[in-house]
Amino acid sequence: MPHKDQKVVVPFSVHRLEQVHSEAPFKSPLFRTNYYSIVLIRQGQGCYVIDDQSYATQDRTIYFTNPGHIKGFELEQVAHGYIVTFSEAFLKQSVHADIFDEFPFLIAEVAPPHYPEPPVFEEFDKLGNQLIAEFESSSPYKFKVIGSLTVVLLLRIKEWFWKGYDPLNESDTGSAIALTFKRNLENHFRDLLDGKCDRSFQVQDYADAQYLHPSYFSTVIKRKTGKPVNTWIAEKTIAEAQALLSRSSQPVQEIAFRLGFKDAAHFSRFFKKHAQCSPSQFRQQA
């Protein structure tokens, strides 16, 4: 259990690529992450893999990946640039609650890389440098500033690359099921918070929404994302709960009801199990 003076770790980071991997050639093992990442490669040669697809990296490469995929990368030479990583909790707490409406590529199964011309890449390079400077600062407002800079970064990505990107139409069947589930998950929690629904959906509900057998649906989600459906539901519940606790003064009992819990005690036990502290402790720390 966190000490009362212990700070809550904000799920965001930004690093210079040349400091993260200072030797080349280098080939990473395959791995699966539970965070979003934006990589800005000013200079470097190599490739990266998402699931079964491989993409080239070169000077002035920008690529984005979301949670749940099997990933890997290979460097032919030391890369220079930035890697920005963040979680859904960070987006909900430090950006805004309807983030996926404004930036649909955040729930894309696979978004292709882009290789902008020097004037365009220079804008991203400056943003990366600003994020590094703020992340390393001791300002009490650093994460508010970082949240604003992240919005600018996402807006630039949307403006230049993915304004008309429709991930559902660019997915295979399994990917479409996973993507639709993520959208249904987001929409359901929006309905909960808007008072349009009074209970939290379970595996059967999400399977029924796509006219699928629950066992098949669960297998597809686990295979495509690396996480069971119940884990997605639990993580989403905690992310929304943390956002409400940090951004509002609503009583814990009201937050519990808004998220579909029948009583505050059940919500508190669920929250403590997954967040390692009580809702009240989280609110004090945040």
Disulfide bonds with the S-S distance in Angstrom:
none
